[in-house]
Amino acid sequence: MLPLLLALSVVAARQQPVTLDVPVYRDSAFGVSLPRPFDDWVFEPATSRGTTTVIFHPRDASLRDQLWGALVLTTFNRDVPLGQVADQRVLTSWQATLGPSFTLLTRDSMAVVGLPAIHVVMGGTINHAVLDVEEYLVARGGDLILLQFRYPRGLPRDSVAAGYQRVFDGIRIRGATAPPAPAAPVITTADRARRERVAMWQALRTSPWRLEGFEAQVRYDTMPPRLDVAARLDLVNDDIAPRDSVTLWLASILAGDSVRAGTGPAVVASVGSTTRVALGAAVQPQGTVSITVYYHVTADRGPPSGDVRLGGGEVLVLGDWIPRAQSPTDSAGQYAPLSRPRQTLRFDLPAEHRAVAPGRLTAEATAFGRRRMTWLTDDAPLGATAFAIGRYRVLSRDSGRLRLKLFAREPGGGAAPAIGDSLIALVRRSAAFFGRAFGPLEAPDLAIVEAPVDGVRGFPGLLFVGAPESLPGGAAAHPPATSRTDDVLRELARSWWGGAVMAAGPGSAWITDGFPAWAAIAARGVMEGDTVRQRLVREAELAWRGATGNGPDTPLADLAVGDSRALLYAKGAAAMEAARRAVGDARFRETIRTFAEDHHSGWARTEEFLRLLGPDGAAVLAPYLFGPHSR
């Protein structure tokens, strides 16, 4: 029995609700209390077939405006199957209500006042009103408490978000116990990265600005260790009306200093990672404006995400170090492919240091104890603009079309080198296989950098390699023929998947992380034999089952890049192998080569891959992507 699946779909079906103009709604039977978001909002509770639905909205507003929230209270005759309820709510109720406009933006597990909960966010259109709907499904034994917030796109999100946050923070549920202070949950790097992405999405979702060009001046000093950045963003107003302000988002690893709009200082208002910049004059539709953001990172700042490593004479910068101004969604709430502007990175470093970044080195000069380097990247995603700074000696190892540049640490300290002949040979062989399987890269330049990274991290045309002892358990626990080989192959494949081909829409994390994981298995099968490939596939399937043995199996389309990366690797590769078995090896090789070539230097969606596979392959792959009910 899931009565709540229809409880919120049609508000008109509610039976003669009573209006309560009170600051807090209380249900003594369920032991739940809820504050209202603003003083001019009212509650309208109604009960039908054992389910209590409480709508709260502005006193004089119509519910047809979709500006309202809801609290739903119902009881099961057993413990609440929370994952099943959330899936049925999304698929049976919301997907049917929103129709073709339906988009699932977020689905994750969490705790609300110490009780297990699932958080979902959906977008779409109801009665010609475009909105986003956020729901928290909370289980207390056999009782289900559902809290819903609606965000009409026509209103500034910030105008209602503060009130909804007041409701969420103020909800009280009898029998719930928050975790004691000494046992506060450990926030992992993946948790922080996910929260950062959600914060960016919320800050920029209504932004009309499109990034047309990006240039950064990066200065590194060693005494004390500090990285200063001046980033210029050339923005185009894609709105149909003039705009006189720009919203910027900076990751928490960055400390903002100042902002300039055009040629003069700008008036800014900052809240956390979000900065609103007032322009001197309104920018007309398709007009342009340049915003320059000044910020820095120091060694004592303690970046919480782990994406910046600064100190010891070395720098490693990964992830979101670039200010964002472009919305990740379009006006219909669909994931929008972000622009891929030309990027220019200019480095000012101590003379004994060098910088390595994606793209090509176009200028280098040393004078007065400083080294200045310029790296230029064409048509690359901003998220791939990682870089490293260190005392490097540069070696070139060309091999056919592949041009290798090796950036090795200056010898010293007795540490084993991360880049050896066996690694170079592995990169050459695997890059040749990837070129045959997925198509050649337009710029076959590859930089291998010995950097302070755990294991191996790959970006388009760039491979950061840590010393063997940096791997968990040390070098002895990771012989080159096993996990280190897999890491190198997987991360090298990102030059194709995530670099040459970018993913958008539901399932984008599967393309970005799952495709490289499968590519590593396929490469080892070619280089070491099919028996090895079959063993690796079995290991991936076991790892996937082991990861989900204690909880619901999350569909690949619900995972975000960086979240549950081990699950994306294992289940993502298993999904690819299931599709390959369904259509046959020859058809699958043709499909993935066509998919890569059709979307080279562009954006790809999972539905396009399913269409290329055909009905047999799509029927097998769809449950991996969207859950067991998607056949």
C-alpha positions in Angstrom: 0.0 0.0 0.0 1.5 3.3 -1.1 -1.3 5.8 -0.8 1.1 8.8 -0.8 2.1 8.1 -4.4 -1.1 10.0 -5.5 -1.5 12.2 -2.5 0.4 15.2 -4.0 -0.2 14.7 -7.7 -3.6 16.3 -7.8 -4.2 18.9 -5.1 -7.8 19.4 -6.2 -8.8 16.0 -4.9 -8.2 17.0 -1.3 -11.4 17.0 0.8 -12.3 20.4 2.3 -9.0 21.4 3.9 -9.0 23.6 7.0 -6.8 26.7 6.9 -4.5 27.1 10.0 -2.8 30.5 10.4 -0.3 29.4 13.0 3.5 29.6 13.3 3.9 25.8 13.8 1.8 22.9 12.6 1.6 20.0 15.1 0.3 16.5 14.6 0.0 14.8 18.0 -0.9 11.4 16.6 2.3 11.2 14.5 4.4 13.3 16.9 5.5 15.6 14.1 5.8 19.4 14.3 6.7 21.8 11.4 7.3 25.6 11.4 6.0 27.6 8.5 8.6 29.2 6.2 7.3 32.8 6.4 4.9 34.7 8.6 2.4 35.1 5.7 2.1 31.4 5.0 -0.7 29.2 6.2 -1.2 25.4 6.7 -4.1 23.4 5.1 -4.2 19.9 6.6 -6.6 17.2 5.3 -6.8 13.4 6.0 -8.0 10.8 3.5 -7.7 7.0 3.8 -5.2 7.1 6.7 -2.9 9.6 5.0 -2.6 13.2 6.3 -1.5 15.8 3.7 -0.6 19.2 5.0 -0.1 21.9 2.3 1.6 25.1 3.3 1.6 28.2 1.0 1.4 32.0 0.9 -1.9 33.1 2.5 -3.4 34.7 -0.7 -1.7 32.7 -3.3 -3.3 30.1 -5.6 -2.0 26.6 -5.5 -1.9 26.6 -9.3 1.1 28.9 -9.0 3.0 25.9 -7.7 4.5 28.0 -4.9 3.9 25.7 -1.9 5.2 22.9 0.2 3.7 19.8 1.8 4.0 17.4 4.6 2.6 13.9 4.2 2.2 11.4 7.0 1.2 7.8 6.5 1.7 4.4 8.1 2.7 1.0 6.6 1.9 -2.4 8.2 5.7 -3.1 8.2 8.9 -1.2 8.2 9.0 1.3 5.5 10.8 0.0 2.3 12.4 3.4 1.9 14.3 2.7 -1.4 11.2 1.1 -3.0 8.9 4.0 -1.9 11.4 6.6 -3.3 11.7 4.8 -6.6 8.0 4.3 -7.0 7.3 7.9 -6.0 9.7 9.1 -8.7 8.7 6.6 -11.5 5.0 6.1 -10.8 3.9 9.5 -9.6 6.3 12.2 -10.7 7.4 10.8 -14.1 3.7 10.4 -14.9 2.8 13.8 -13.7 5.6 15.7 -15.4 5.5 13.6 -18.6 8.2 14.4 -21.2 9.4 17.3 -19.2 10.4 15.1 -16.2 14.1 15.3 -15.2 15.6 13.6 -12.1 18.2 15.9 -10.8 19.3 14.4 -7.5 18.7 11.1 -5.6 20.8 10.4 -2.5 20.6 8.9 0.9 21.0 10.9 4.1 19.8 11.2 7.7 17.1 13.7 8.9 17.0 14.2 12.7 18.8 10.9 13.0 16.3 8.9 10.9 17.1 7.3 7.6 16.0 9.4 4.6 16.2 9.7 0.9 16.5 13.0 -0.8 15.2 13.5 -4.4 15.0 16.6 -6.6 13.0 16.6 -9.9 12.3 19.2 -12.6 9.5 19.6 -15.1 6.3 21.4 -16.0 2.8 21.3 -14.4 0.0 23.2 -16.0 2.5 25.2 -18.0 4.4 26.2 -14.9 8.1 25.2 -14.9 9.3 24.2 -11.5 11.6 22.0 -9.5 10.4 19.7 -6.7 12.5 18.7 -3.7 11.4 15.8 -1.5 12.7 14.2 1.7 11.3 10.8 2.5 12.0 9.9 6.1 11.3 6.5 7.7 10.5 5.9 11.4 9.8 2.2 11.6 6.5 1.7 9.9 5.8 5.5 9.6 6.7 7.5 6.6 7.2 11.3 6.8 7.5 13.1 3.5 8.5 16.7 3.2 8.1 18.5 -0.2 9.2 21.9 -1.4 8.3 23.4 -4.8 10.4 26.0 -6.6 8.7 27.7 -9.5 11.3 28.8 -12.1 9.7 32.2 -12.5 10.7 33.2 -9.0 14.3 33.8 -7.8 15.2 30.6 -5.9 16.9 32.5 -3.1 13.6 34.2 -2.2 12.0 30.9 -1.1 15.0 28.7 -0.3 15.7 30.5 3.0 12.1 29.8 4.2 12.3 26.2 3.1 15.6 25.8 4.9 13.8 27.2 8.1 11.2 24.5 7.7 13.8 21.7 7.2 15.9 22.8 10.1 12.8 23.1 12.4 11.0 19.8 11.7 10.6 17.7 14.9 9.8 14.0 14.8 8.9 12.1 18.0 11.3 9.2 18.7 14.0 10.7 16.4 17.4 11.0 18.0 20.2 13.1 16.4 23.6 11.5 16.6 25.5 12.4 19.7 28.1 15.2 19.3 31.1 13.0 19.9 30.0 10.6 17.2 29.5 13.1 14.4 29.5 11.5 11.0 32.8 11.6 9.1 32.5 13.7 6.0 34.4 12.0 3.2 36.0 13.7 0.2 33.2 12.3 -2.0 30.6 13.7 0.4 32.2 17.2 0.2 32.5 17.0 -3.5 28.8 16.1 -3.8 27.7 18.9 -1.5 29.8 21.3 -3.5 28.1 20.2 -6.8 24.7 20.6 -5.2 25.6 24.1 -3.9 26.9 25.1 -7.4 23.7 23.8 -9.0 21.5 25.7 -6.6 23.5 28.9 -7.0 23.7 28.9 -10.8 20.6 27.1 -12.1 18.8 30.3 -13.3 22.0 32.0 -14.5 21.6 33.3 -18.1 25.3 33.7 -18.7 27.4 31.6 -21.1 31.1 31.4 -20.8 32.8 32.3 -24.1 36.4 32.7 -23.1 38.6 32.0 -20.0 42.0 33.3 -19.1 43.9 32.8 -15.8 47.0 34.3 -14.4 48.5 31.9 -11.8 51.3 33.0 -9.5 53.0 30.6 -7.2 55.4 31.5 -4.3 57.1 29.1 -2.0 57.9 31.3 1.1 55.2 30.9 2.4 53.5 28.5 0.0 50.7 30.5 -1.7 48.8 30.3 -5.0 47.3 33.5 -6.3 44.9 33.5 -9.3 43.3 36.2 -11.4 40.7 34.6 -13.6 39.0 36.5 -16.3 35.6 35.1 -17.6 34.2 36.5 -20.9 30.4 36.0 -20.5 27.5 36.3 -23.0 24.0 37.2 -21.9 21.8 34.4 -23.4 18.6 35.8 -21.8 15.9 37.6 -23.7 16.1 40.6 -21.4 19.0 42.9 -20.2 20.9 41.7 -17.1 22.7 44.0 -14.7 24.2 41.3 -12.4 26.2 38.1 -12.5 26.2 35.3 -10.0 29.5 33.6 -9.5 30.3 30.4 -7.6 33.7 29.6 -6.1 34.6 26.2 -4.6 35.3 26.1 -0.8 39.0 25.4 -1.5 39.3 29.1 -2.7 39.6 32.3 -0.7 38.1 35.2 -2.7 39.9 38.6 -2.6 38.1 40.9 -5.0 36.2 41.2 -8.3 36.3 43.6 -11.2 33.6 44.0 -13.8 34.9 45.3 -17.1 37.7 47.7 -16.3 36.7 48.8 -12.8 36.0 47.5 -9.3 32.6 45.8 -8.9 30.0 45.9 -6.1 29.7 42.4 -4.8 27.6 40.6 -2.2 29.0 37.3 -1.0 27.3 34.5 0.9 29.5 31.4 1.3 30.7 30.3 -2.1 28.2 32.4 -4.0 29.0 36.0 -5.1 26.6 38.3 -6.8 28.4 41.0 -8.9 26.5 44.2 -9.8 27.5 45.5 -13.2 27.9 49.1 -13.9 25.3 49.0 -16.7 22.8 46.4 -18.0 24.1 44.0 -20.6 21.7 43.6 -23.5 20.7 40.1 -24.9 23.8 38.5 -26.6 25.9 41.3 -25.2 29.2 40.5 -23.5 30.9 41.4 -20.3 34.3 40.5 -18.7 34.5 39.6 -15.0 37.9 39.2 -13.3 37.9 37.3 -10.0 41.0 37.4 -7.7 41.4 34.6 -5.2 44.1 32.5 -3.6 44.9 29.3 -1.7 47.5 29.0 1.0 49.1 26.0 2.6 47.5 26.7 6.0 44.0 27.0 4.5 43.4 23.3 4.8 41.3 22.7 1.7 38.5 20.4 2.7 38.0 18.7 -0.7 41.5 17.4 -1.2 41.5 18.9 -4.7 44.4 21.3 -3.9 47.8 20.1 -2.6 50.1 23.0 -1.8 53.5 22.9 0.0 56.8 21.0 0.0 57.8 22.8 -3.2 55.0 21.2 -5.2 51.4 22.1 -6.2 48.6 19.9 -7.5 45.3 21.4 -8.4 42.4 19.2 -9.5 38.6 19.7 -9.7 36.7 23.0 -9.5 39.3 25.7 -9.1 37.7 27.9 -11.7 34.9 30.4 -10.9 31.6 29.3 -12.4 28.9 31.5 -13.9 27.1 29.3 -16.4 24.0 27.3 -15.4 24.4 23.5 -15.5 20.7 23.3 -16.7 18.8 24.9 -19.5 15.5 26.8 -19.2 13.5 23.5 -19.3 15.5 22.0 -16.4 17.4 19.6 -18.6 21.2 19.2 -18.1 22.8 21.6 -20.5 26.1 20.9 -22.2 28.5 23.5 -20.9 30.5 25.6 -23.3 34.0 24.6 -24.1 35.8 27.9 -24.5 39.4 28.5 -25.4 41.4 28.6 -22.2 44.7 30.4 -21.6 46.7 29.7 -18.4 49.7 31.9 -17.7 52.0 30.9 -14.9 54.4 33.0 -12.9 56.7 30.7 -11.0 60.1 30.5 -9.2 62.7 29.9 -11.9 63.4 26.3 -10.7 59.8 25.3 -11.1 57.7 24.3 -14.1 53.9 24.2 -14.6 52.1 21.4 -16.5 48.5 21.9 -17.8 46.2 20.4 -20.5 46.8 21.6 -24.0 50.0 22.9 -25.5 52.8 25.0 -24.2 53.0 28.2 -26.4 55.5 30.3 -24.5 58.2 29.9 -21.9 60.8 32.4 -20.6 63.0 32.8 -17.5 64.2 36.2 -16.2 65.0 37.8 -12.8 64.5 34.5 -10.9 61.0 33.8 -12.3 59.7 31.5 -15.0 56.7 32.4 -17.1 54.8 29.8 -19.0 51.7 29.9 -21.1 49.5 26.9 -21.8 46.7 27.1 -24.4 43.8 24.7 -24.5 41.2 24.6 -27.3 37.8 23.0 -26.9 38.3 21.4 -23.5 35.8 21.2 -20.6 36.6 23.5 -17.6 36.4 20.5 -15.3 39.5 19.0 -17.0 41.7 22.0 -16.5 43.9 20.5 -13.8 47.5 21.5 -13.4 50.7 20.8 -11.5 53.7 22.8 -10.5 57.0 21.4 -9.4 60.8 21.0 -9.9 60.5 19.1 -13.1 63.0 17.9 -15.8 61.3 17.4 -19.1 61.9 14.5 -21.5 60.3 13.7 -24.9 59.5 10.2 -26.1 57.8 10.3 -29.4 56.2 7.1 -30.7 54.5 7.3 -34.1 51.5 9.7 -33.8 51.8 9.7 -30.0 54.0 12.5 -28.7 54.9 11.8 -25.1 56.3 14.5 -22.7 57.5 13.2 -19.4 57.7 15.6 -16.4 59.8 13.8 -13.8 60.8 15.2 -10.4 64.4 16.3 -10.1 66.2 13.3 -8.5 66.7 13.4 -4.8 65.4 12.1 -1.5 66.0 8.4 -2.5 62.3 8.0 -3.6 61.6 5.5 -6.4 60.7 7.3 -9.6 57.0 7.1 -10.6 57.8 7.2 -14.3 59.8 4.2 -15.6 60.3 2.4 -18.9 57.5 -0.2 -18.1 55.0 2.6 -17.5 55.9 4.4 -20.7 55.6 1.1 -22.7 52.2 0.4 -21.1 51.0 3.9 -22.0 52.1 3.5 -25.6 50.5 0.1 -26.1 47.2 1.1 -24.4 47.0 4.5 -26.2 47.4 2.6 -29.5 44.6 0.3 -28.6 42.3 3.1 -27.5 43.0 5.0 -30.8 41.9 1.9 -32.8 38.9 1.2 -30.5 37.6 4.8 -30.0 39.1 6.8 -32.9 42.3 8.9 -32.9 42.6 12.1 -30.9 43.0 15.3 -32.8 46.0 16.4 -30.7 47.9 13.2 -29.9 50.0 14.9 -27.2 50.2 13.2 -23.9 52.0 14.6 -20.8 52.9 12.1 -18.0 53.6 14.0 -14.8 55.2 12.7 -11.6 53.0 14.5 -9.0 51.9 14.3 -5.4 48.8 12.3 -6.2 47.6 9.0 -4.7 47.9 6.4 -7.4 47.0 7.8 -10.9 44.7 10.6 -12.0 43.8 11.2 -15.6 42.6 14.2 -17.5 42.5 14.8 -21.3 46.0 14.5 -22.6 47.4 14.6 -19.0 48.3 11.7 -16.7 49.3 12.5 -13.1 51.3 9.5 -11.6 52.2 9.1 -7.9 55.1 7.1 -6.7 54.2 3.4 -6.2 54.5 3.8 -2.4 51.7 6.4 -2.5 49.2 3.6 -3.3 47.2 2.2 -0.3 49.3 -0.5 1.3 52.5 0.6 -0.4 54.2 -0.6 -3.5 54.5 -4.2 -2.3 50.7 -4.5 -2.1 50.2 -3.2 -5.7 52.5 -4.9 -8.1 52.7 -3.2 -11.6 50.8 -6.1 -13.3 47.6 -5.6 -11.3 46.0 -2.5 -9.8 48.6 0.0 -11.0 48.2 -1.2 -14.6 44.4 -1.0 -14.2 44.7 2.5 -12.8 46.9 3.7 -15.7 44.7 2.2 -18.3 41.5 3.6 -16.8 42.9 7.1 -16.3 44.5 7.2 -19.7 41.1 6.3 -21.3 39.8 9.6 -19.9 41.5 11.4 -22.8 38.7 9.8 -24.9 35.8 9.5 -22.4 35.5 12.8 -20.6 38.0 14.5 -22.9 37.2 14.0 -26.5 33.6 12.9 -25.6 31.8 14.8 -22.8 28.7 13.5 -21.2 25.4 15.3 -20.3 22.1 14.3 -18.8 21.1 11.3 -16.7 23.8 8.7 -16.7 26.6 11.1 -17.5 28.7 9.8 -14.6 28.5 6.4 -16.1 30.0 7.6 -19.4 32.6 9.7 -17.6 33.7 7.0 -15.1 32.2 3.7 -16.3 33.4 3.8 -19.9 37.1 4.3 -18.8 36.8 1.4 -16.3 35.4 -0.9 -19.1 38.1 0.4 -21.5 40.8 -0.7 -19.0 39.3 -4.2 -19.0 39.0 -4.3 -22.8 42.7 -3.2 -23.2 44.0 -5.8 -20.9 42.0 -8.4 -22.7 43.6 -7.5 -26.0 47.1 -7.2 -24.5 47.0 -10.3 -22.1 44.3 -12.5 -23.6 40.6 -13.1 -23.2 41.0 -15.3 -20.1 42.3 -12.2 -18.3 39.4 -10.1 -19.6 36.8 -12.6 -18.4 38.5 -12.7 -14.9 38.4 -8.9 -14.7 34.8 -8.9 -15.6 33.9 -11.4 -12.9 35.9 -9.3 -10.4 34.0 -6.2 -11.4 30.7 -8.0 -11.0 31.7 -9.3 -7.6 32.9 -5.8 -6.5 29.6 -4.3 -7.6 27.5 -7.0 -5.8 29.7 -6.5 -2.7 29.3 -2.8 -2.7 25.4 -3.1 -2.9 25.1 -6.2 -0.7 24.1 -4.1 2.4 21.8 -1.7 0.7 19.7 -0.9 -2.4 21.4 -1.0 -5.7 21.6 2.5 -7.0 20.9 3.0 -10.7 23.9 4.3 -12.6 21.8 7.3 -13.9 21.4 8.5 -10.3 25.1 8.6 -9.5 27.1 11.8 -10.0 30.7 12.0 -11.1 32.9 11.5 -8.0 30.1 9.9 -6.0 30.5 6.2 -5.3 33.3 6.1 -7.8 34.1 2.5 -6.9 30.5 1.6 -7.7 30.7 3.5 -11.0 33.8 1.6 -11.9 32.5 -1.9 -11.0 28.9 -1.6 -12.0 29.7 0.6 -14.9 32.1 -1.9 -16.4 29.7 -4.8 -15.7 26.9 -2.9 -17.5 29.1 -2.5 -20.6 29.9 -6.2 -20.6 26.3 -7.2 -20.2 25.5 -5.0 -23.3 28.4 -6.5 -25.2 27.2 -10.1 -24.5 23.7 -9.1 -25.6 24.6 -7.7 -29.0 27.8 -9.6 -29.8 31.4 -8.5 -29.8 31.5 -7.3 -33.4 28.3 -5.2 -33.1 29.4 -3.8 -29.8 32.9 -2.7 -31.1 31.1 -1.0 -34.0 28.6 0.7 -31.7 31.2 2.2 -29.3 33.5 3.3 -32.1 30.5 5.0 -33.8 29.4 6.6 -30.5 32.9 8.0 -29.9 33.3 9.3 -33.5 29.8 10.8 -33.7 30.4 12.8 -30.4 34.1 13.6 -30.8 34.7 17.1 -29.3 31.0 17.2 -28.4 28.4 16.1 -25.9 26.9 12.6 -25.6 23.8 11.3 -23.8 23.1 7.8 -22.6 19.9 7.6 -24.6 22.0 8.0 -27.8 24.1 5.1 -26.8 21.0 3.0 -26.1 19.7 3.9 -29.5 22.9 2.8 -31.3 22.9 -0.5 -29.4 19.5 -1.4 -30.7 16.5 -2.9 -28.8 18.3 -6.1 -27.6 21.2 -4.3 -26.1 19.1 -1.4 -24.8 16.8 -3.9 -23.0 19.7 -5.4 -21.2 21.5 -2.1 -20.4 18.5 0.0 -19.3 18.0 -1.8 -15.9 21.6 -1.1 -15.0 21.1 2.6 -15.8 17.6 3.3 -14.6 16.7 0.5 -12.2 14.9 -2.8 -12.5 11.5 -1.4 -13.6 12.9 0.3 -16.7 12.7 -2.6 -19.2 
